[in-house]
Amino acid sequence: MVEDEASGSSDGPKINPYKMGTYDLVRMRINKLMEKPDVPVVIPESSRKKQPKAPPDFVRNVWGSAAGVGSGDFHIYRGIRRREYARLEFIEQQAKEVRP
């Protein structure tokens, strides 16, 4: 009986000796997908299109033409610009879907 426990031939479920992290979970999922490389992977498309937030009615961070803008303001400007471009692109895509 002691020999069976030492050899690991028990009939019970196998217990993982350590807690799996994010890396281990991703590795396990990739290995599972790679076991059957001939089976196509189904990637579902988004059922709804995410509408960007409306532009604010009042912009609190307004830059003037005077010098002295800090380096942190660039990141604020970049975020505002990115959101505005995403909003304009969304509006153009909606217009293309309506027109054809």
Buried (B, 14 or more C-beta within 10 A) or exposed (E): EEEEEEEEEEEEEEEEEEEEEEEEEEEEEEEEEEEEEEEEEEEEEEEEEEEBEEEEEEEEEEEEEEEEEEEEEEEEEEEBEEBEEEBEEBEEEEEEEEEE
